[in-house]
Amino acid sequence: MFPFWGNACYGSEPISRKAGLERKLKFLIWMRDDLESRLAGINASIETIRQQIERSDSAA
């Protein structure tokens, strides 16, 4: 899934299995946190648009 981790072709030194797993875990947690931030922004945009639609419906 992540062939570049611990791969000598990418200039990294051989690492222990535990160190490789810890690196993967750190990366996946970072990805999750980033996606949560993006999702929060999308949800806020959706809510804003819904409110704008409701206001335009009530004004018309």
KEKOLFI-417366 format. One record per atom (N, C-alpha, C): residue number from 1; residue in one letter; x, z, y; atom name. Coordinates in Angstrom, 2 decimals. Each point is the difference from the previous one (the first is absolute). Example, Ala and Ser with C-alpha at 12.3 -4.5 7.8 and 13.67 -1.06 7.14 Angstrom:
BEGIN
PT   tordren   bami        c1        c3        c2   lomi
PT         1      A     13.19      7.80     -5.69      N
PT         1      A     -0.89      0.00      1.19     CA
PT         1      A      0.90      0.00      1.20      C
PT         2      S     -0.35     -0.72      1.05      N
PT         2      S      0.82      0.06      1.19     CA
PT         2      S     -0.77      0.73      1.09      C
This chain:
BEGIN
PT   tordren   bami        c1        c3        c2   lomi
PT         1      M      0.82      0.00     -1.19      N
PT         1      M     -0.82      0.00      1.19     CA
PT         1      M      0.86      0.00      1.26      C
PT         2      F      1.06      0.78      0.00      N
PT         2      F      0.91      0.07      1.13     CA
PT         2      F      1.41     -0.30     -0.51      C
PT         3      P      0.32     -1.25     -0.24      N
PT         3      P      1.27     -0.34     -0.64     CA
PT         3      P      1.23      0.31      0.85      C
PT         4      F     -0.17      0.18      1.31      N
PT         4      F      1.17      0.20      0.85     CA
PT         4      F      0.53      1.42     -0.02      C
PT         5      W     -0.74      0.95     -0.55      N
PT         5      W      0.46      1.38     -0.02     CA
PT         5      W      0.99      0.19     -1.13      C
PT         6      G      1.20      0.43      0.36      N
PT         6      G      1.01      0.28     -0.99     CA
PT         6      G      0.61     -1.24     -0.61      C
PT         7      N     -0.23     -1.14      0.60      N
PT         7      N      0.51     -1.25     -0.52     CA
PT         7      N      1.35     -0.28      0.65      C
PT         8      A      1.03     -0.19     -0.83      N
PT         8      A      1.36     -0.22      0.51     CA
PT         8      A      0.10     -1.27      0.83      C
PT         9      C     -0.89     -0.95     -0.22      N
PT         9      C      0.02     -1.25      0.78     CA
PT         9      C     -0.27      0.24      1.47      C
PT        10      Y     -0.61      1.08      0.32      N
PT        10      Y     -0.33      0.32      1.38     CA
PT        10      Y      1.01      0.96      0.62      C
PT        11      G      1.13      0.18     -0.63      N
PT        11      G      1.08      0.78      0.57     CA
PT        11      G     -0.11      1.50     -0.16      C
PT        12      S     -0.95      0.46     -0.79      N
PT        12      S     -0.13      1.45     -0.16     CA
PT        12      S      0.82      0.46     -1.21      C
PT        13      E      0.44      1.22      0.09      N
PT        13      E      0.70      0.61     -1.11     CA
PT        13      E     -1.00      0.36     -1.09      C
PT        14      P      0.43      0.02     -1.25      N
PT        14      P     -0.92      0.46     -1.05     CA
PT        14      P     -0.46      1.42      0.31      C
PT        15      I     -1.29      0.24     -0.17      N
PT        15      I     -0.54      1.33      0.29     CA
PT        15      I     -0.69      0.54     -1.23      C
PT        16      S     -0.17      1.30     -0.03      N
PT        16      S     -0.66      0.62     -1.14     CA
PT        16      S     -1.47     -0.37     -0.02      C
PT        17      R     -0.61      0.16     -1.15      N
PT        17      R     -1.43     -0.29     -0.12     CA
PT        17      R     -0.80      0.87      0.96      C
PT        18      K      0.36      1.29      0.08      N
PT        18      K     -0.72      0.91      0.88     CA
PT        18      K      0.12     -0.44      1.45      C
PT        19      A      1.20     -0.37      0.42      N
PT        19      A      0.20     -0.44      1.39     CA
PT        19      A     -0.79     -1.27      0.28      C
PT        20      G     -0.06     -0.89     -0.97      N
PT        20      G     -0.78     -1.22      0.17     CA
PT        20      G     -1.48      0.28      0.13      C
PT        21      L     -0.50      0.92     -0.82      N
PT        21      L     -1.41      0.37      0.08     CA
PT        21      L     -0.32      0.69      1.32      C
PT        22      E      0.92      0.85      0.47      N
PT        22      E     -0.22      0.67      1.28     CA
PT        22      E     -0.02     -1.00      1.14      C
PT        23      R      0.85     -1.03     -0.08      N
PT        23      R      0.02     -1.04      1.03     CA
PT        23      R     -1.32     -0.78     -0.01      C
PT        24      K     -0.47     -0.33     -1.20      N
PT        24      K     -1.28     -0.70     -0.12     CA
PT        24      K     -1.14      0.85      0.55      C
PT        25      L     -0.01      1.28     -0.34      N
PT        25      L     -1.04      0.91      0.47     CA
PT        25      L     -0.02      0.07      1.52      C
PT        26      K      1.18      0.13      0.60      N
PT        26      K      0.09      0.07      1.46     CA
PT        26      K     -0.55     -1.29      0.62      C
PT        27      F      0.36     -1.14     -0.56      N
PT        27      F     -0.47     -1.28      0.52     CA
PT        27      F     -1.51     -0.12     -0.15      C
PT        28      L     -0.54      0.36     -1.15      N
PT        28      L     -1.44     -0.11     -0.22     CA
PT        28      L     -0.79      0.95      0.89      C
PT        29      I      0.52      1.18      0.25      N
PT        29      I     -0.65      0.93      0.92     CA
PT        29      I      0.01     -0.59      1.41      C
PT        30      W      1.11     -0.61      0.39      N
PT        30      W      0.07     -0.64      1.31     CA
PT        30      W     -1.04     -1.12      0.09      C
PT        31      M     -0.11     -0.81     -1.06      N
PT        31      M     -0.98     -1.08     -0.01     CA
PT        31      M     -1.41      0.55      0.13      C
PT        32      R     -0.32      1.06     -0.74      N
PT        32      R     -1.33      0.60      0.06     CA
PT        32      R     -0.30      0.51      1.40      C
PT        33      D      0.96      0.70      0.60      N
PT        33      D     -0.21      0.53      1.35     CA
PT        33      D     -0.22     -1.13      1.00      C
PT        34      D      0.75     -1.08     -0.15      N
PT        34      D     -0.16     -1.14      0.89     CA
PT        34      D     -1.39     -0.62     -0.17      C
PT        35      L     -0.43     -0.16     -1.25      N
PT        35      L     -1.32     -0.57     -0.25     CA
PT        35      L     -1.11      0.90      0.51      C
PT        36      E      0.17      1.31     -0.13      N
PT        36      E     -1.00      0.93      0.54     CA
PT        36      E     -0.12     -0.14      1.51      C
PT        37      S      1.13     -0.18      0.67      N
PT        37      S     -0.03     -0.18      1.45     CA
PT        37      S     -0.71     -1.30      0.36      C
PT        38      R      0.29     -1.06     -0.72      N
PT        38      R     -0.65     -1.27      0.26     CA
PT        38      R     -1.51      0.09     -0.26      C
PT        39      L     -0.36      0.66     -1.09      N
PT        39      L     -1.41      0.15     -0.34     CA
PT        39      L     -0.74      0.81      1.07      C
PT        40      A      0.63      1.02      0.52      N
PT        40      A     -0.62      0.80      1.06     CA
PT        40      A     -0.26     -0.87      1.23      C
PT        41      G      0.93     -0.87      0.33      N
PT        41      G     -0.18     -0.90      1.12     CA
PT        41      G     -1.12     -0.99     -0.23      C
PT        42      I     -0.09     -0.53     -1.21      N
PT        42      I     -1.07     -0.93     -0.34     CA
PT        42      I     -1.35      0.69      0.07      C
PT        43      N     -0.07      1.21     -0.55      N
PT        43      N     -1.26      0.75      0.03     CA
PT        43      N     -0.43      0.29      1.44      C
PT        44      A      0.96      0.32      0.86      N
PT        44      A     -0.33      0.25      1.41     CA
PT        44      A     -0.52     -1.28      0.66      C
PT        45      S      0.60     -1.12     -0.31      N
PT        45      S     -0.46     -1.28      0.55     CA
PT        45      S     -1.41     -0.33     -0.46      C
PT        46      I     -0.27      0.23     -1.26      N
PT        46      I     -1.33     -0.26     -0.55     CA
PT        46      I     -1.03      0.87      0.72      C
PT        47      E      0.31      1.26      0.17      N
PT        47      E     -0.93      0.91      0.67     CA
PT        47      E     -0.24     -0.41      1.45      C
PT        48      T      1.04     -0.42      0.69      N
PT        48      T     -0.13     -0.45      1.38     CA
PT        48      T     -0.91     -1.21      0.09      C
PT        49      I      0.18     -0.96     -0.89      N
PT        49      I     -0.83     -1.20      0.00     CA
PT        49      I     -1.45      0.35     -0.32      C
PT        50      R     -0.21      0.90     -0.94      N
PT        50      R     -1.37      0.43     -0.31     CA
PT        50      R     -0.67      0.63      1.22      C
PT        51      Q      0.74      0.83      0.71      N
PT        51      Q     -0.55      0.63      1.20     CA
PT        51      Q     -0.33     -1.04      1.06      C
PT        52      Q      0.86     -1.00      0.15      N
PT        52      Q     -0.25     -1.05      0.98     CA
PT        52      Q     -1.25     -0.79     -0.38      C
PT        53      I     -0.19     -0.26     -1.28      N
PT        53      I     -1.19     -0.73     -0.45     CA
PT        53      I     -1.25      0.82      0.27      C
PT        54      E      0.06      1.31     -0.30      N
PT        54      E     -1.15      0.86      0.26     CA
PT        54      E     -0.34      0.04      1.48      C
PT        55      R      1.01      0.07      0.87      N
PT        55      R     -0.25      0.02      1.44     CA
PT        55      R     -0.62     -1.32      0.47      C
PT        56      S      0.50     -1.11     -0.54      N
PT        56      S     -0.56     -1.29      0.44     CA
PT        56      S     -1.41     -0.18     -0.52      C
PT        57      D     -0.31      0.53     -1.18      N
PT        57      D     -1.36     -0.07     -0.52     CA
PT        57      D     -0.97      0.85      0.82      C
PT        58      S      0.46      1.17      0.42      N
PT        58      S     -0.89      0.88      0.77     CA
PT        58      S     -0.16     -0.48      1.44      C
PT        59      A      0.97     -0.72      0.52      N
PT        59      A     -0.06     -0.51      1.38     CA
PT        59      A     -0.88     -1.25      0.07      C
PT        60      A     -0.14     -0.69     -1.10      N
PT        60      A     -0.76     -1.25      0.02     CA
PT        60      A     -1.48      0.21     -0.15      C
